Amino acid sequence: MASDYRVYSDLAGWWPLISPPEEYTGEAAQLADLFRAAEIPVREVLDLGSGGGGVAVHLKDRLAMTLVDLSDEMLDVSRRLNPECEHVRGDMRTIRLGRTFDAVLVHDAIDYMTTEDDLRQVIETVFVHCRPGGLAVFVPDHVADTFRPFTGGGGGSDASGRQASFTEWTWDPDPADDWIQAEYEFVLRSADATVQVVQETHRLGAFSRATWLRLLGDAGFGTVTAEAAPAGVRGSLFVARRGGEPGQPAQGPTPPMRSME
């Protein structure tokens, strides 16, 4: 799981420099447009795998965000950035909050689901937290149909003099399975000029669009679309609507589902 990696545990305090909140501005704007265009008014949003809160910080002014993450350390980072939001520690596969939301968002934390059973559990979690007529949005970085090896990097600095940078190489050791591998190198420079270099290998899921659509339909979502993610957002976008109208029983799967290129 993601919380097993150092970047999300003992190194989480570096996260705002490794992945600065301003880098999420474009993605958050696209998500805000999507929520505004929903068939029902979207006000209450559950964010599963919210991490350091970089997406939520751009949405919280117009939406009531409930943020769930498995890592206590990442939740601490997000609480400092988003003190107005409700934060809950939990596993996106099994958490049950006992209430529903106008929309449920799962962005790139879904990549840490590396088996079909993991992915199915997350989709079921989303379904039970999505009100009838509500929206479910998944933004995986990697989909098997369109995966290509990737190299990149980034980073930032803060007023104290700390600096962080990273490089990433993502590749697929075996195209026949449902996971890929990302090699990371983090260079972390403290305010006193002490430098540490941390290397980590992350295993990430990369499922086919057909698998995504099948599991979303099996969970009970009535209308599902799959399309390329918006400009500036890596990966794909799966948008599902739970059947039924607000205040009425939810419907089961309503075929057909469609895949949009």
Buried (B, 14 or more C-beta within 10 A) or exposed (E): BBBEBBBBBEBBBBBBBBBBBEEBBBBBBBBBEBBEEBEBEBEBBBBBBBBBBBBBBBBBEEBBBBBBBBBEBBBEBBBEBBEEBEBBBBBBBEBEBEEBBBBBBBBBBBBBBBEBEBBBBBBBBBBBBBBBBBBBBBBBBBBBBBBEEBEEEBBBEEEEEBBBBBBBBBEBEEEEEBBBBBBBBBBBBBEEEEEEEBEBEBEBBBBBBEBBBBBBBEBBBBBBBBBEBBEEBBBBBBBBBBBBEEEEEBBEBBEEBEBEE
